[in-house]
């Protein structure tokens, strides 16, 4: 998985066999991603690579990511459900997404037309972090999922599908393991480490 933002723009996220090839989705939406990157950096957020994609943070808190899909480039807010969405631009990344909301673009011109609104949403998302606001997640299958797991599922539909396909016992084992640390960054680190194993349909202790 890509661990450097410049590497992402050069080779892709590294999560599939198309990484580093001309067929990688990052190359298809390269100009759109560069415009989104410029806008986000103009807003003063810190940039790093997480889950193979550019992630932007404020004082250590994840605010948004930018990424490429088959049919569009996207800017995804981790706590997008808390945004006012005055201009009705945000969409759910998936039917059951509780927290994340996305802006989808298929041309650079689309981005430029709403650039002031994008920046306004970013600044609002930062204010949400400053205020310490949290998303009130609903439990799924009687398991108390940590916020970090919900957010990873919202941003990675294929991971969410793979996790929900696990047996209830395997799901519970992962949830308990991911929930144990007190620090959010440690929870994210545990989740990221086991993404390949979950995508392969294996439990926490399966080899």
Secondary structure as GFF3:
##gff-version 3
##sequence-region A 1 207
A	DSSP	alpha_helix	5	11	.	.	.	ID=ss1
A	DSSP	alpha_helix	25	28	.	.	.	ID=ss2
A	DSSP	alpha_helix	30	42	.	.	.	ID=ss3
A	DSSP	beta_strand	46	50	.	.	.	ID=ss4
A	DSSP	beta_strand	53	58	.	.	.	ID=ss5
A	DSSP	beta_strand	61	68	.	.	.	ID=ss6
A	DSSP	beta_strand	73	77	.	.	.	ID=ss7
A	DSSP	three_ten_helix	80	82	.	.	.	ID=ss8
A	DSSP	beta_strand	101	105	.	.	.	ID=ss9
A	DSSP	alpha_helix	108	113	.	.	.	ID=ss10
A	DSSP	alpha_helix	115	130	.	.	.	ID=ss11
A	DSSP	alpha_helix	147	155	.	.	.	ID=ss12
A	DSSP	alpha_helix	157	165	.	.	.	ID=ss13
A	DSSP	alpha_helix	168	179	.	.	.	ID=ss14
A	DSSP	alpha_helix	184	199	.	.	.	ID=ss15
###
